[in-house]
Every structure is written in C-alpha cells, then in structure tokens.
C-alpha cells in the first residue's frame, strides 16, 4: 500500500496534514464533559439504588414490626378471652346445686327490689295462682287472666308505703309479665268497699306490663338465696 505524500521531491507541501482531533481544545472540553456526565449519572444511579434498597429494607422492617404487633395483639386478645371464659365458667359454677326456681326468684328480686328482704325476718313467701283466681278475695269478678306467681315478705323494717309484694307470670325467653300490686298504704286508703277492691283489681290487670329479667351476677343470686328462706304456700 502506497503512503500518501504531503511534500514533493523538493520539500514543498503538496497537501496539508490532517489535524489530530485530540489536540483541539474543544475535543478535550467535550471529553471532560462526557466524563463528568457519566460520573454524575453513575453516582446518581448508585444513590437511587441505595435509596430503593433502603426503602425496601424499611418497608420490610415495618411489615415485620406490624406483623409482630398484630401477633402480639392477637395473643393478648386470646389470653383475655380465655381469662374471661374462665371467669364466666367460675361464675356459673357458683349456682350449681341451687334450685332453679329460687334462682329465678332471686333474679326478679334483684331486678325489681321487690319484695325487700326483712333483716328481722328474712323470709320470702311464694304463692301460686291459676288463671281465673281472684286478685282480691273480696272481689270475684276480677281475676288473674293467666297463671301467676306472687312473692311477698314480712314488713317489720320498712314503711307501709313500700311495695312488699310482686305478682308475675312467666312468658319464656327471660320475659315476665308483672301485675303491679299496690302498697299496703294505698290499699288501706283506697279500698273500703267491694267496688273499691274491684276497681283496684281492674287497674292491676289493665296496667300489667312485660319486661326482660336481667340474669344478674351469679354471686349476687347466690347471696340472695343464702340469706333468705323461701316458704311455699
């Protein structure tokens, strides 16, 4: 291959030499800028990579911490539920061996505070009346429309203004119908004649109302039963 000549035989230039680009200032300026851009881009990518890795790491830690909290909360709730179930079972065990009717009487007494337990004579009388039985013996025209239970007690410690008797019928599902018996004081001033007793009896029937019996706390029920004597008449 023949080399290209830049001078003739006499030493005169016949063509100019190509200039070397790397000797130009603009070439080095562009090169430096390219190096700076590449370096900056690499640093930026590295920083972004580090940020992403840190975010992923933080997210993983947050998820792990959240799962830990959920597990701890779930375990706490489970322990609390077990403790509550255990307490409920212990409470229910308190009433084992008690008569179911007396448990019902105690619940009604706790809910209505009638009849009150006389500390001098802690006795509760239990009377059963059938549908059609008289409300007052002086009146045979007004009777109980259904079977009822009457709870009453001695009144040695309370006023005659206090209600000492409750009459009710059982409706099932924890509900009873209460027939509001007047106090001894009300009966003494309002019922002098047979007609007065008839009107009072009619009011008792007309004002009967249904209510739900609060199951109450087993230990309170046991306390009532332990402190009174139920006498069935």
Secondary structure by P-SEA (a helix, b strand, c coil): ccccccccccccccccccccccccaaaaaaaaaaaaaaaaaaaaaaaaaaaaaaaaaaaaaaaaaaaaaaaaaaaaaaaaaaaaaaaaaaaaaccccccaaaaaaaaaaaaccccccccccbbbbbbbbccccccccccccccccccbbbbbbbccccccccccbbbbbbccccbbbbcccccaaaaaaccccaaaaaaaaaaaaaacbbbbbccccaaaaaaaaaabbbbcc
